[in-house]
């Protein structure tokens, strides 16, 4: 794993955390922040932990009924954006592990 690839994963996590904060998804924002710290300290272990969290993270659906800061009109595009971010995180974590 090159430092550049490691920083790409960290940057993708930062971007996702920032987005989650804008829609008031504090649980996953906090969890991903912790995983980012792991990626910084031990890239392989952090990537492994991130991949392990992906199935649960994949179940997150942003909706105003769940207290998220999205209107009904924004629900589908907001979740599409979240899916893109999840896919990017998964791809970068897998690349970090040489998969």
C-alpha angles and dihedrals in degrees: 000000000000122000087244092057090047091051090048090057092045090049091049090051090049091051092049092047090050091051093047089052091054091055093042098246097149100165096061093035089059094043093050090047088056091048090050089057088052091050090053094047098040114005097195096046091044092051090048091051091047092052090048089055095048098088091055092041088050089062093061112112119184113225136151088233088065092051097261121146096246129109121227088257091053095047099091097041091044092053091045089055090048090051090053090051092048091050091051092050091050093048094048093046091049091048089050089057093046095248 
